[in-house]
Amino acid sequence: MEVRYERVRVSHALSKSGLPDLDYAFNPYAGCSHGCIYCYARAFTRYPGVAENWGRVVFIKENVVEVLEQEVKRVRRGVVGVSTITDPYQPVEVKEELTRRGLEVLLENGFRVSVQTKSPLVTRDIDLLASHRPLVDVGLTITTLDYSVARLIEPSAPPPNARVEALRKLASAGLETWVFLGPIIRGLNDSKDSIARVVEVAFETGSKLYYDYYHHRPELEASMGRLLGRYPQALSASPGWRERVRATVEKLCRETGVTCAPAFPAAERSRSIAEFLGR
Ligand code: SF4
């Protein structure tokens, strides 16, 4: 997929996060070329053309690190989610290095960082992350280990096996790692076998596992349309289905000794997603 890049200057680098585990969000890019069809972030990105062309337009916040250098002197230290509405290691990061430089600023100033990505590019920064090990955790999103299912829902993201390999390298470097199994979509990646394969990766790498379900939103009507045509049950994530999935995930985790938890506990659901995303 062809991606159009725009450069923009910003006046803020950190935004407040609504999740209890994160104080701030650091999003060095707006938009994400991984183009996942279920991505909620499109609803919360105000840059022109990004939401309607999700995956094909990315804004590069070219001065975000310089702004961050000033902000860290002013704000209270805390935990920073890197990132919440973009993948910090999408391909443009190879050249731009905004994520790496942002991490340097944060870590050198005593901020804790929680990195989440789908890309093995994160392993480029193992040297930096490992030299601040107590301040770092890294999560890889693994929705499925089935390559064709991943292509369907995450068309331009690195394939699952590359994410698993990245997780292995991060864990081998002694970093705290976790797997995000989500979204679990009814009829697509909710089978016991599919979930068990992801749990196995968490076990093998000593990672925690967080899980979440697909929540349909009007903004996702267009991007999810084709998939919903083939998997109409994906829309009916009833409480009964969610309970069955929860029981399956938790049983598999218990059996393998993996620590797991819902990514967004019920109480947090009452918060708005906008608040969570740090907009
Ligand atoms: S990698 Fe994350 S931010 Fe990027 S499109 Fe996929 S879900 Fe959205």
Boltz pocket constraint, residues with backbone or C-beta under 6 A from the ligand:
constraints:
  - pocket:
      binder: B
      contacts: [[A, 32], [A, 33], [A, 34], [A, 35], [A, 36], [A, 38], [A, 39], [A, 40], [A, 41], [A, 84], [A, 85], [A, 86], [A, 87], [A, 118], [A, 157]]
      max_distance: 6.0
